[in-house]
Amino acid sequence: MNVNNVIRGSVFTIILLMLTACVSIPKVEERSDTANQLAAHFGWQSYIITTDSFNLMSYQARQFSPESILTIYIEGDGFAWRTRSIPSMDPTPINPVGLQLALNHPGGSNAVYLARPCQYVGGANAIACDKNDWTTGRFSEEVIAMSNQAVTALKAKFGASQLQLIGYSGGGAVAALIAARRSDVIRLISIAGNLDHQAWTKEKHLSPLTGSLNPVDYWRELTPIEQIHFIGGNDPIMGSFVAQSYQRHFNGEGRIQIITLPDFDHHCCWAEQWGTLSLPYLMYNDYHEK
């Protein structure tokens, strides 16, 4: 029996019990503690990246060796809304699926986790943070530009020359928008990704994300990049129509693969099965290079 798998299973079970047992929303400190404890179980630690506007939280392995390919996981929108019409005061995730995906990254290459602006760093009380940064402007030019700065800093720290960007939910949009302005991204992967927020808000009868960039508008820049987009067949939040709308904008161009997991929803069971699920689709330094 693989000890690491036992530890992982135990950690995920503990977090699941914590989440289902709590009737009230966990405090920000509790959400941060959950992420810190989860990361610590895997020998990862927090690291704040300073950009021109935001301080962005990252989780990284305490020990790593420089490799040519770095995989960066980008978190979802987190706790963006308290109700359908009332935004939260702090978008720090209650269930950090993006972090769990990063920690479940298969061995063989370096991986890091990047939170979204204002997550884990003080929400509306953090420097330069405003509720628009996790609501209507969650994919704004400033948000994407600063996230891109953080990606550049991570690439330099890890001594990488190429990047794989993996985004969960809204992090999929951020990953795509970052990839569209870089020349070093060799692969773009989304999990339940919000790849066309206009199609999403229209279908779900939600307020438009008026302050946000939309990945579909950058299809020309994204055409050369290999793309893999995972969607859950039972996802009531980000249905398959979002990925399909995104793909149609490419007019048959590009290298886009959409993979549907019939029994998966928006949260289950990406992190638990990611180590095995992602293995055929990721690129590693040790056995094949771009």
C-alpha positions as CSV (number, residue, x, y, z in Angstrom):
1,M,0.0,0.0,0.0
2,N,1.3,3.4,-0.9
3,V,1.8,5.5,2.2
4,N,1.4,8.8,0.4
5,N,-1.9,7.7,-1.0
6,V,-3.1,6.8,2.5
7,I,-2.0,10.2,3.9
8,R,-3.7,12.0,1.0
9,G,-6.9,10.0,1.5
10,S,-6.9,10.8,5.2
11,V,-6.3,14.5,4.6
12,F,-9.1,14.8,2.0
13,T,-11.4,12.9,4.3
14,I,-10.7,15.2,7.2
15,I,-11.3,18.3,5.1
16,L,-14.5,16.8,3.7
17,L,-15.8,16.1,7.2
18,M,-14.9,19.6,8.3
19,L,-16.8,21.2,5.4
20,T,-19.9,19.0,5.7
21,A,-20.1,19.3,9.5
22,C,-20.0,23.1,9.5
23,V,-23.4,24.7,9.2
24,S,-22.0,28.2,9.4
25,I,-19.4,29.5,6.9
26,P,-15.8,29.1,8.3
27,K,-14.0,32.2,9.3
28,V,-11.2,33.5,7.1
29,E,-8.7,32.4,9.6
30,E,-10.1,28.9,9.6
31,R,-10.1,28.7,5.8
32,S,-6.4,29.8,5.8
33,D,-5.6,27.3,8.5
34,T,-7.2,24.5,6.4
35,A,-5.0,25.4,3.4
36,N,-1.9,25.7,5.6
37,Q,-2.5,22.3,7.2
38,L,-3.2,20.7,4.0
39,A,-0.1,22.1,2.4
40,A,2.0,21.1,5.4
41,H,1.0,17.4,5.1
42,F,2.6,17.4,1.7
43,G,5.8,19.3,2.7
44,W,4.5,22.5,1.1
45,Q,4.6,26.0,2.6
46,S,3.1,29.4,1.9
47,Y,4.9,32.1,-0.1
48,I,3.6,35.6,-0.8
49,I,4.4,37.1,-4.2
50,T,4.5,40.8,-4.4
51,T,3.2,42.4,-7.7
52,D,2.7,46.0,-8.7
53,S,-0.9,45.9,-7.3
54,F,-1.6,42.8,-5.3
55,N,0.1,40.4,-2.9
56,L,-0.7,36.9,-4.2
57,M,-0.5,33.8,-2.1
58,S,1.4,30.8,-3.4
59,Y,2.0,27.4,-2.0
60,Q,5.2,25.6,-3.0
61,A,7.2,22.5,-2.0
62,R,9.9,23.3,0.6
63,Q,12.4,21.5,-1.6
64,F,12.7,21.4,-5.3
65,S,15.2,21.1,-8.1
66,P,15.2,23.5,-11.1
67,E,13.6,21.9,-14.1
68,S,12.8,23.3,-17.6
69,I,9.0,22.8,-17.2
70,L,7.0,24.3,-14.3
71,T,3.4,23.5,-13.8
72,I,1.3,26.3,-12.2
73,Y,-2.1,25.6,-10.7
74,I,-4.5,28.6,-10.4
75,E,-7.3,28.6,-7.9
76,G,-11.0,29.1,-8.6
77,D,-13.1,32.1,-7.7
78,G,-13.3,30.9,-4.0
79,F,-15.9,32.3,-1.7
80,A,-16.8,35.2,-4.0
81,W,-20.4,35.5,-3.1
82,R,-22.1,35.1,0.3
83,T,-25.5,34.9,-1.5
84,R,-26.6,35.1,-5.1
85,S,-26.7,38.9,-4.8
86,I,-24.4,39.7,-1.8
87,P,-20.6,39.5,-2.4
88,S,-18.4,38.1,0.4
89,M,-16.0,40.2,2.3
90,D,-13.1,37.9,1.6
91,P,-12.8,35.4,-1.4
92,T,-10.5,32.9,0.4
93,P,-11.8,29.5,-0.6
94,I,-13.8,27.4,1.8
95,N,-12.8,24.3,-0.2
96,P,-9.5,25.0,-2.0
97,V,-9.9,22.6,-4.9
98,G,-7.1,24.2,-6.9
99,L,-4.7,23.7,-4.0
100,Q,-5.7,20.1,-3.7
101,L,-5.2,19.5,-7.4
102,A,-1.7,21.0,-7.1
103,L,-0.8,18.8,-4.1
104,N,-2.1,15.8,-6.1
105,H,0.2,16.7,-9.0
106,P,1.9,13.5,-10.3
107,G,5.6,13.1,-9.5
108,G,8.2,13.9,-12.1
109,S,8.1,17.6,-12.5
110,N,7.8,20.8,-10.4
111,A,4.4,22.2,-9.6
112,V,3.3,25.3,-7.6
113,Y,-0.1,26.8,-6.6
114,L,-1.1,30.4,-7.2
115,A,-4.1,31.8,-5.4
116,R,-6.3,34.5,-6.9
117,P,-5.9,38.2,-5.9
118,C,-7.2,38.9,-2.4
119,Q,-7.4,35.2,-1.4
120,Y,-5.6,34.3,1.8
121,V,-4.2,37.9,2.2
122,G,-6.9,39.9,3.8
123,G,-9.7,40.2,1.3
124,A,-11.2,43.7,1.2
125,N,-8.8,44.8,3.9
126,A,-5.8,43.8,1.8
127,I,-3.8,46.5,-0.1
128,A,-5.4,47.3,-3.5
129,C,-8.2,44.8,-3.0
130,D,-11.8,45.7,-3.8
131,K,-14.9,43.5,-4.1
132,N,-14.9,44.0,-7.8
133,D,-11.7,42.0,-7.9
134,W,-13.6,38.8,-7.1
135,T,-17.0,39.7,-8.5
136,T,-17.7,41.6,-11.8
137,G,-14.0,42.3,-12.3
138,R,-12.6,38.9,-11.4
139,F,-10.9,38.6,-14.8
140,S,-10.1,42.3,-15.2
141,E,-7.0,43.6,-17.0
142,E,-5.4,44.5,-13.7
143,V,-6.2,41.0,-12.2
144,I,-4.7,39.2,-15.2
145,A,-1.7,41.5,-15.5
146,M,-0.8,41.0,-11.8
147,S,-1.4,37.3,-11.9
148,N,0.9,37.2,-15.0
149,Q,3.6,39.1,-13.0
150,A,3.3,36.4,-10.3
151,V,3.7,33.7,-13.0
152,T,6.8,35.3,-14.3
153,A,8.2,35.5,-10.7
154,L,7.5,31.8,-10.2
155,K,9.1,30.8,-13.5
156,A,12.3,32.7,-12.5
157,K,12.4,31.3,-9.0
158,F,12.1,27.7,-10.3
159,G,14.5,28.2,-13.1
160,A,12.0,27.1,-15.7
161,S,12.0,27.9,-19.4
162,Q,8.5,26.6,-20.2
163,L,5.1,26.6,-18.4
164,Q,2.0,24.4,-18.1
165,L,-0.9,26.4,-16.7
166,I,-3.7,24.6,-15.0
167,G,-6.8,26.4,-13.8
168,Y,-9.8,25.3,-11.8
169,S,-13.2,26.9,-12.4
170,G,-12.6,30.6,-12.7
171,G,-8.9,29.9,-12.5
172,G,-9.3,28.3,-15.9
173,A,-10.2,31.7,-17.3
174,V,-7.2,33.3,-15.6
175,A,-4.9,30.6,-17.0
176,A,-6.2,31.1,-20.5
177,L,-5.9,34.9,-20.4
178,I,-2.4,34.6,-19.0
179,A,-1.5,32.1,-21.7
180,A,-2.8,34.4,-24.4
181,R,-0.2,37.0,-23.5
182,R,2.9,34.7,-23.1
183,S,5.1,32.8,-25.5
184,D,6.4,30.2,-23.0
185,V,3.2,28.3,-22.3
186,I,3.3,24.9,-23.9
187,R,0.0,23.5,-22.5
188,L,-3.2,25.0,-21.1
189,I,-5.5,22.8,-18.9
190,S,-8.7,23.7,-17.3
191,I,-10.9,21.8,-14.8
192,A,-14.5,22.8,-14.8
193,G,-13.2,26.0,-16.3
194,N,-15.1,29.3,-17.0
195,L,-13.8,29.7,-20.5
196,D,-16.6,31.9,-21.8
197,H,-18.1,33.9,-19.0
198,Q,-20.5,35.7,-21.3
199,A,-22.1,32.4,-22.3
200,W,-22.1,31.3,-18.6
201,T,-23.8,34.3,-17.2
202,K,-26.4,34.4,-20.0
203,E,-27.3,30.7,-19.5
204,K,-27.4,30.9,-15.7
205,H,-29.2,34.3,-15.7
206,L,-26.4,35.9,-13.7
207,S,-25.2,39.5,-13.8
208,P,-22.6,40.0,-16.5
209,L,-19.0,40.2,-15.5
210,T,-18.8,43.7,-17.0
211,G,-15.3,44.5,-15.8
212,S,-13.8,41.2,-17.0
213,L,-11.8,40.0,-20.0
214,N,-13.2,36.9,-21.7
215,P,-10.9,34.1,-22.9
216,V,-12.9,33.5,-26.1
217,D,-11.9,37.0,-27.3
218,Y,-8.3,35.8,-27.4
219,W,-8.8,32.7,-29.4
220,R,-6.2,33.7,-32.1
221,E,-3.5,34.1,-29.4
222,L,-4.5,30.8,-27.9
223,T,-4.6,28.8,-31.2
224,P,-1.0,27.7,-31.1
225,I,-1.2,26.3,-27.6
226,E,-2.2,22.7,-26.8
227,Q,-5.3,22.8,-24.7
228,I,-7.1,20.2,-22.6
229,H,-10.3,21.1,-20.9
230,F,-11.9,18.7,-18.4
231,I,-15.6,19.1,-17.6
232,G,-17.9,17.2,-15.3
233,G,-21.0,15.5,-16.7
234,N,-22.9,16.3,-13.5
235,D,-21.6,19.9,-13.0
236,P,-24.6,22.2,-12.3
237,I,-22.4,25.2,-12.0
238,M,-20.2,25.1,-15.1
239,G,-22.0,23.0,-17.6
240,S,-20.5,21.5,-20.8
241,F,-22.1,24.4,-22.8
242,V,-19.3,26.7,-21.6
243,A,-16.4,24.7,-23.0
244,Q,-18.4,24.0,-26.2
245,S,-19.1,27.7,-26.7
246,Y,-15.4,28.4,-26.1
247,Q,-14.3,25.7,-28.7
248,R,-16.7,27.1,-31.3
249,H,-14.9,30.4,-31.3
250,F,-11.8,28.7,-32.7
251,N,-13.6,27.8,-36.0
252,G,-12.0,24.4,-36.2
253,E,-8.5,25.8,-35.6
254,G,-6.2,25.0,-32.7
255,R,-5.4,21.9,-30.7
256,I,-8.3,21.6,-28.3
257,Q,-9.4,18.5,-26.5
258,I,-12.5,18.4,-24.3
259,I,-12.7,15.5,-21.9
260,T,-16.0,14.9,-20.1
261,L,-16.1,12.8,-16.9
262,P,-19.8,11.7,-16.7
263,D,-19.9,11.1,-12.9
264,F,-17.9,14.2,-11.9
265,D,-19.5,17.5,-10.8
266,H,-18.0,20.9,-10.0
267,H,-16.1,19.7,-6.9
268,C,-16.1,15.9,-7.0
269,C,-13.9,14.1,-7.8
270,W,-11.2,16.2,-9.4
271,A,-8.7,16.4,-6.6
272,E,-9.1,12.9,-5.4
273,Q,-8.5,11.4,-8.8
274,W,-6.2,14.0,-10.3
275,G,-3.0,12.1,-9.8
276,T,-4.2,9.3,-12.0
277,L,-6.5,11.2,-14.3
278,S,-4.0,13.8,-15.3
279,L,-1.0,11.5,-15.9
280,P,-1.6,10.9,-19.7
281,Y,-2.0,14.6,-20.4
282,L,0.8,16.3,-18.5
283,M,4.3,16.9,-19.9
284,Y,7.4,15.9,-17.8
285,N,11.1,16.7,-18.1
286,D,12.1,13.1,-17.2
287,Y,10.7,11.2,-20.2
288,H,9.6,13.6,-22.9
289,E,10.2,17.2,-23.8
290,K,8.4,19.7,-26.1
